[in-house]
Amino acid sequence: MEKAMIEIIGLRFKPAGKIYYFDPNGRKIRRGTGIIVETIRGMEYGVCEIANKTVEEDQAFMPVRKIIRIANDKDLETLEKNKEREKEAFGICLEKIREHGLGMKLIDVELTFDTTKIIFYFTAEGRVDFRELVKELASVFRMRIELRQIGVRDESKFLNGIGMCGRTLCCATFLSEFQPVSMKMAKDQSLSLNPSKISGICGRLMCCLKYEEETYEELSKGMPDVGDIIKVHDGQGEVLSVSTLRRTLRAAIRKNQHEPPSINTYEADEITIIKKAEMPEDGDRYTRRSRS
C-alpha cells in the first residue's frame, strides 16, 4: 500500500532556528521568501528555507497548516516596527529587573508578529520569583507576557560570537537543534581532556565534537586499545599508541625471549588481539594512557 504524499515548504522563524513544515496552499514558494502563517503563538513571519517538495505524510508531523500569504511590503514594515519595539522592551524590562533586584540576566526579547504576546528570554542560577515583574510588564505593554528561562547553550545561540576555530558559532549560524555531546567523544577522537580546550564559549563541550563521532566509531571497530597484547607476523607485544583515522598503531614487539622488543608501526588489519588490557579502577583506560 502506497503512503499518502503531501506538498510542503519549510519555514524558519529565527536565524538557525528549527525548520517547520507548512502547506504552500497551491503556491510555488522560492527559498528566501518571507511568509505569513498562523501558529499556536498567533500570526508569525517566517522565511522559506525549503522550497516546495513532496514528502510522505508521516514525515511532516500532521496536520500541516496552510500558509496565509507571501509577505508584502506592509508586512515587512510591521516586522521592522516590531524589531524597534523589541529594543525598547529590552531596555524597559532590564530596568524593571534592576528595580526588583532579581538575580536574572536578560538575554533577548521576542514580539510576535501580531503583537499579541511578548517573550523575554533570561538566564539565572536557579529559580526566580518574577510574578511581580510579570504584572508590571503586563501593565506597561498591555499584552500577554512570557518570561522564559534558557540554558547557557541557548544564550550563546542568541548572542552569537567567535569560536576558537575563528568562525562564528555553529549554534548561531546553522545548528537548528542541540545534540548531546559527551566526554567520550573527545576521548574517541584523541583530543585533550582539558575542559578549557574542548569547551565552547558557553562553557559546555563543543558541539563540533559530534560532527566526526560517527566516523571515529566506525573506524575504531576492530582496533585495539593502548595496553592490549597483540600478535603480528614477527612476534607479539603491547600496543603503545593508536591512530584511529589512519587505522594504524605503534607496538613494542618482542620476536623472542632473548632479544629486546622493537617498536614498529602496524596496520590494524595486520594484528590479532590476544589479550585486552586490564581496566583501571575508574573503568576508563584513557585516564591511564591516552591515544596518540
Secondary structure, DSSP 8 states (H G I E B T S, - for coil): ----EEEEEEEESSTT--EEEEB-TT----TT-EEEEEETTEEEEEEEEEEEEEEEGGGS-SS--BEEEE--HHHHHHHHHHHHHHHHHHHHHHHHHHHHT---EEEEEEE-TTSSEEEEEEE-SS----HHHHHHHHHHH-SEEEEEE--HHHHHHHH--B-TTSSB-HHHHT--S-----HHHHHHTT----HHHHB-TTSSB-GGGGTTHHHHHHHTTT---TT-EEEETTEEEEEEEEETTTTEEEEEEESSTTS--EEEEEEGGG-EEEE-----TTS-GGGTS---
